[in-house]
Amino acid sequence: MRSRILTPVLIGLLSLMVACESKVTQANLDRIKPGMTIQEVERILGKGERADQSGMSISGAGVAGSSSGNSQQTYTWKSSSLEITVICAGGKVVQAYGK
């Protein structure tokens, strides 16, 4: 009777411990490759914080305007020992690095 109660409790505790483990690791950073979508990255690292950066273009007439082709999205993930930054353009990863 005791093992019937104890087994589900232990399984629950182990699941909780695994869920609390940070996904922000060097091993997971190494899995991020150029060309991946942000959805693919989030399957590895979980949900990140997003900060958009829009580029500017100068026309041949010297007029400044926004350039949708230069638009970038920057995402960050943080743990106590590592911060991962992923830069996307056109919906795809162009750079990923940690510090």
C-alpha positions in Angstrom: 0.0 0.0 0.0 2.8 2.4 0.9 4.5 1.9 -2.5 1.3 2.7 -4.3 1.3 6.1 -2.8 5.0 6.7 -2.7 5.7 5.9 -6.4 3.4 8.6 -7.9 4.8 11.1 -5.4 8.4 10.3 -6.4 7.6 10.5 -10.1 5.9 13.9 -9.6 8.9 15.2 -7.7 11.4 14.0 -10.3 9.2 15.6 -13.1 9.2 18.9 -11.2 13.0 18.8 -10.8 13.5 18.2 -14.5 11.0 21.0 -15.4 12.9 23.4 -13.2 16.2 22.7 -14.8 17.4 25.6 -17.0 17.4 25.2 -20.7 19.8 28.1 -21.1 23.0 26.0 -21.4 26.0 26.0 -23.7 24.9 22.6 -25.1 21.5 24.1 -26.1 23.2 27.2 -27.5 25.3 24.9 -29.7 22.1 23.4 -31.2 21.0 26.8 -32.5 21.9 27.2 -36.2 21.5 29.9 -38.8 18.3 29.5 -40.8 16.3 28.1 -37.9 12.9 29.7 -37.1 12.3 31.3 -33.8 9.7 28.5 -33.1 12.5 25.9 -33.5 14.7 27.9 -31.1 11.9 28.2 -28.6 11.4 24.4 -28.6 15.0 24.2 -27.5 15.3 27.2 -25.1 11.7 28.0 -24.1 10.1 31.4 -24.6 12.6 34.3 -24.9 12.4 38.0 -24.4 12.0 40.0 -27.6 13.4 43.4 -28.6 12.8 44.6 -32.1 15.3 46.7 -34.1 14.3 48.4 -37.3 16.9 49.5 -39.8 16.9 52.7 -41.8 17.5 53.1 -45.5 18.6 56.1 -47.5 17.2 56.4 -51.0 19.2 57.5 -54.0 17.7 61.0 -53.5 19.0 61.1 -49.9 15.7 60.6 -48.3 15.7 58.5 -45.1 13.0 55.9 -44.7 12.3 52.6 -43.0 13.6 49.5 -44.6 11.6 46.3 -43.9 14.5 44.3 -45.3 16.7 45.6 -42.5 14.3 44.7 -39.7 15.7 42.4 -37.1 14.3 40.7 -34.0 16.6 40.1 -31.1 15.6 37.5 -28.5 17.4 36.8 -25.2 17.3 34.0 -22.6 19.0 34.3 -19.2 20.2 31.9 -16.5 22.4 32.6 -13.5 25.5 31.7 -15.5 24.7 32.4 -19.2 22.8 34.8 -21.4 21.9 33.7 -24.9 21.1 36.2 -27.6 19.6 35.2 -30.9 19.2 37.6 -33.8 16.6 36.9 -36.5 16.0 38.6 -39.9 13.3 37.5 -42.3 12.0 35.1 -39.7 15.2 33.1 -39.6 18.2 33.0 -37.2 21.2 34.9 -38.5 23.3 34.8 -35.4 23.3 33.2 -31.9 25.8 33.8 -29.1 26.3 33.5 -25.4 28.0 35.6 -22.8 
